[in-house]
């Protein structure tokens, strides 16, 4: 198994996170640089011999749940002897939230025995609309930190001299997704007047009160990220 240079070379040079584990023990045999960096490990070889449960996560409780989900997906791949798909929330070592799609498939020997599990992970966070990105961060952080990190991720933090509240930020993000005031009110279960009040409060927290410019920039950034993600998908295919 360890001498299969073709698989090892393929994983090492794969353009997204990839790894190979022993089927029985779940211990890593091969990791590429993309995979190890997501766990805060600079040298992929340092993961060799470890299991997903052995890794250190910034948030230990979340990390334990995540590791359990991964082990269950490994188990499904072994049982089916076929590829399986998964979608999981992930918090990398720098504290950035991701939504990842994962493909696992077993490496079979000549007699059908499963020798290992190959995993490919692809970050699809950039395909999320702004409001979904914010909800992703809310799964890991309190409101203030989730707002701050979402603003930074969307590259519009410099336009706010004072952070918005949770309700204001939701209105801002939905407005960027081209919801009407009435549509936002319905979505959030509030009144049109309340939405208008949130928009006015946002103007008082944005540099020069230029809400339209901030919304335009967010729409452009989101569109640019979507194009970038699509281009990366084409390059990977």
N, C-alpha and C positions, 0 to 999 in steps of 0.2 A: 504493500500500500504506500509506504513512505517513499518507495523508489519510483513511483509512477511520475516521471518527470514531466510528462505531457500535461497532466492535471495540475501539477504544482506550477508549471510555467503559465498555464492558462489563468489560474487564480491570481498569481502575482501580477499579471499584466491586464487583468480585467479592469474596465474603466469606472466601476463602482465597487462598493464594499463587497468583498467575497471571502469565503473561508471554507475550510474542509475540516470535518471532525471525525473522530473514530465513532463508528456506529454504536458500539456497545457502551462505551464509557462517556461519550460526549466531550472528550478532550480534544482541544484544537491541535491539528497537525500542521495546517498552513493558514496564514492570514495575509492579505495584501495590506498595503499601507493605509488605504482608505478605511479599512475595517478597524485596524488597531487604533488609528487616530480618533475614531468616534468614541473609543473607550479611554482616551487619554494616554495611550501607550505609543511612544514614538517609534519603537522598534517592533515590527510584527513578530519577530522571533520570540519576544518576551511573553507572548500569549501561548506559545506552544506548550502543551501539557496541562493547561488550565481548562476548567469547565466554565460555562457561563455563570454559574453560581459562585465561582471563585473571584470574579472580577469585582473591583471596587467602584461603586456608583456614588455620585454626589449626594443623591437622596437614597439612602440605604433601603427604606421601606418600599419605595417605588422600584428600585433596582431588583429587589427580591421578587416582586410581582412580575416584572418584565422577564427576568431569568426563567421563572416558572412558565410563562407563556411560550418562551422560546423552546424550552424542553418539551412542552406539549406538542409543539409544531414538529420538532424532531421526531417525536414518537409517532405522530401521524404519518410522516414520510416513511418511517420504517415499516409501519403496519401495512400501508397501502402499496409499498414498493413502487411508488410513483411520486411525481412531483406534487407538492402542496403549496398553496399560496396563503399569505397572511398579511395583515395590515395592522401596524402597531404604532402607538405614540412612543417617542424616544427622546430622552434628555441627554445630550452629549456632554462630554467632560467640561466644556466651557459654559454649560448651562443653557445652551440654545435648544429650544424645543423643535422636534421634527415629527413629521408623519412619514413613516417608511413603509414601503411595500417590500415584501420578502418572498423569495422563491427558494424552496428547498427540494432537493431531489436526491435520492439514494444512488450511490455508486455500487453497482452489482458485480459480483464475481462471476466466474464461468458457470457455477452451479446455482446461480440465483441468490447466493448469500450476500447480504448487505455488508459492504466493507467500510463505507463511510457516508457521511451526509455533506453535500455541498450546499452552501447558502449564498445567495446573491441578495444584497439589500440596496434599495434605491430610495433616495430621499425625494418625496413628492410634495414637500412643504410649499414649494414655490407655486404649486398649482392651486393652492387654497385661496378662496376669496378672503379679503381682510377680516371680516367678522369671524370666519372660521379659524383663521390664524390666531386671533385674540382668544377664542375659546380654547384653542390648543394650549396656549400659555397659561390660561386660567386653571388648567388641570394640574399645573406644576407650581404655580406661584400665587401669592395673594394678589388682590386687585391692583394695588399700586405698582408692584413689580411687574405684573403681567402687562399693564398699560405701558410702562417704560420700555420693556423689552420688545413689545409689539411695535411701538413707535420707531425704535432703533432698527428693527428688522425691516420695516417699511421705508426706512430712510427719510422720515419726516419729523424726527424728534427735534430738529433745530428750529422748527416753525412754532413750537409751543414754548412760551416762556413760563407757563404754569400748567401743570398736568391736569387733564380733564378728569371728571368723576367717571365711575363705571357707566352710568346712564348716558352721560354726554359722549363718552367714547363710542358706545354702541351706536348712538345716533350718527356720529361722525363717520363711522365705518360703513354703516348701511347707506348713508348718503353717498359715500364714495362708490358704492355698488349700484348707484343710480336708482335707489328706492325713492319714491315720492314721500313727502311728509305723511300723507295719509297711509301709505304702505308701511312706513316705519312705525307709525302709531299702532297699526293693526298687528304688526310683527311683535312689537314689544308689549302689547296689551295696555296701551296708554292713550291719551287724547292727542289730537292734532296740536292743540295749544301747548301741551307739555313738550312736544317735539320742537315747536317753534322756540320755546323758552330755552331748551337745551342748545339749540343752534345759536341763539343770541349769547348764551354763556360761553360757547366755544369761541365766538368772535372776540370776546374779552380775554381769551387765554392764548390767542394766536398773534404772532408778531404783525403789527399794523392792522390787526383785525381782519386780515384778508383770508376769510374762510374759503372763498372760491379758489384762490390760488393753491391753498393747501390741499383741497379736494382734487384739483386738477393734477397736482404733483403726485398724489397718492394713486390716482387712476393711471397715470403714466408709468409710475414705478411698477404697479401691479401688472400692467400690460407688458412692460419690458421683461419682468420676471417670467411671465407666461411664455413669451417668445423664447427666452433663454432656455427654459425647461424643455420646450418642444424641440429646440435645436439639439439639446443634449440627448433627448430620446432618439432623435434621428441618427445622431452620431453613434449611439450605443447599439442601434439595430443593425 
